[in-house]
């Protein structure tokens, strides 16, 4: 099946120096943290790896896992991962929490990059020059690699949470509002890992409060 145009290394090479690609995963789910990653290919991307790196949403889970395992072995690669918790999401809203996760990811690189490429149309202050790219995970290999790392890390977090809270199907739905997840909110209730300011969760809490069960 054709995947369409693949991301490349053009923007990193145009800027030069240590360019980090940054992306986040988990803005939409009803539960769990938002996770971001930053990836620097200081010595370029091997051709065989560049041929399979793509927006994480386009890749099957097994291939995402394989790429995520390969990335740390690439010569010159630097990877930073950051997250913002459900408490932080509820406190400062998902937009600011996503930016906080991005800042933490860049902050966990060995040193500040010369330039940052960010997926989207807005970016936080990283302390260096920054460029936003709408659809950046389709355009930049560094951003696409960051999207893969962030997705794999977040999926693993949700799978671990699923062990303790199995009714919500988090291992399969990663915290998104599937029918199984919404039904469990009704029958089991709201966990500490739910985003209480998100409409579906907030409405369920209000209902439980009316019933005296919250």
N, C-alpha and C positions, 0 to 999 in steps of 0.2 A: 504493500500500500504506500502511495506517495505521501511524504510528509511535508511537501512544499519546500520553500526556501529555508535553508539552515543558517544558524548564526555563524558569524565568522570573527576574525581577529582584527578587522580593519580599523575599528575605532581605537582599540588599544595601541596599535602600531602608529596611527596618526598622531596620537598624543605623545607617545614615548614614555620612558621611565617606568616606574612601578604603578600600574593601573589596576585598581581593584574593581571588580564587578560585584554589585550588591543587590540582593533580592530578599524578599520576605515571603513567608507562607503562613496562612492561618488568619486572615482578616475576617473571613465569613463564618467560621464555625460558632456553635453555641457554647462550646466548652474547650478548655485547654489553652495553652499559651500561644502567643504569636512568636514565630521563630524566624530569624534572619541569618544569612551567611554572607561572608565577603571572601572572594577568591582572587588571588593575584597569580598570574602566570608570568613570573619574572623572566623565564627562559623560553617562553612560547608554549604552544600546545602541540604535542605529538600528532601527526597526521591521522593515525588510526583512532585516536581519542576524539579529535576534532570532528571526525566523520560521524560520530554517534552522539555527541553532546547536543542536547536540544532543550527547549522549554520542558521543565519537569512534568507538566500536565500532559504532554504528548507521549511520554515514555511509559512503558509498562513497568510495574513495580520491580520486577526482577532486573531489568536493565538499569533502572535508577540505582538499585543497590550495587550492581556491578561497577557502575561509573563512580559512585560515591566511594567505593573501596579502592578504586584505582587512583583517584585524584590525589590523595596524599603521597603517592609514590612518584608523582611526576617531578622531575628535576626542576628546582626553582619555585615550585608552587608554595603559596602561603594561604592558609585557610583560617578564618575566624568565624565563630558562631556565637550569636547572642539571642536572648529571648526576653520577653516581657510577660509577666504572670497574669493570670486572670484578675487578681486583685489590682494590678497596675492598669489593666485594660479598663476595669470598672471605674478606677479612680481618675484616669486622665483621658479616656476614650481610646477606641481602637486605632484611630489615625496616629495620635501621638505615641501610643504604645508601640506601633509598628516602627515609627521613627526611632524610638528609644532602643528597640531591638537591633535596628540597623547600626546605630551608633555603637552599641556594645559589640556587635560583630566586627566592625572596623577597629574598635579599640583592642580587640584580641588578636589582631595581626601582629607579627613581630615588631613592626614599626609602621608609622603613619605612611600611607601611600602618597605618591605624587599627585594622583588624580583618582577620582571615584566616578564610576558609571553606575547609575541607579535606575532600576526598572520603575517606570511611572512618570508622573509629571511634577512631583514635588519631592524634595529631599531635605533631610535635616542638615545641620551644620556638622561636618566631619573635621573641620580644622584644616582643610585643604581644598583645592579646586574640585568642583563637582559638576557633573553633567547628567541631566535626567533624560531618559529615553523611553518614550511610550512604546510598549511592546518590546522592551529591551531584551527580554529572554528569548525573543525570536531573532535578535540582531547581533548580540554580543556573546561570544563564547564564555567570557568571564562571568557575565550576568547569568547565562544559562547554567553554568556550573554551580554558581551560588544558589540558584533555584533548586537544583538537584540536591545539594547538601542540605539546604533548609528543609526541603520536603521529606527527605529520608530521616533526618533528626526528629522532626515533629511527628512523623508517623510512628517512630519508635517510642516516643514519649506517650502518645495516645494508646499504643498497644500495651504499654506497661500499666497505664491507668485502667485499661479495660480489665485487667486481671482482678483488680479490686472492685471495679464497678461494671460488671459484665452486662447488666441489663440494657445499657445504652448503645451497644454495638460499636464502641469507639475504635476497636481494632480494624473494623471494616469501613466505618464512615468518617474516621478521624475527627469526630466531634461536630460534623455538619448535621443540619437538621433533617435527617432522613425520617421516614415514617416510624421506623423502629425507635429512633432516638426520641422523637416527639411523644410516642406512646409511653415510653419509660418515664418521661418527665411527668406525665399524668398519673401513672400508676405507682411509680417508685418515689418520685419527687426530685428535688434539686440538690445536687452535690456541691461540695466546696470548689469543684473544678468548673462549674458553670459560670458563664458571664452574665451576671445578674442585671446588667443594664441593657442587655439585648432583648428586643421586644418579646420573643417567644418565651424566654426564661422569666422575664419580668412579669408577664401576664400570668404565668403559672404560679409564681410566688404570690401575686395578689390574690389569686383564687384560693391558694392554700391558707393564706392569712384570713380570708373571709370564712373559711371552713374551720379555722382554729387549728390547722395542722402544720403551720410554718413556725 
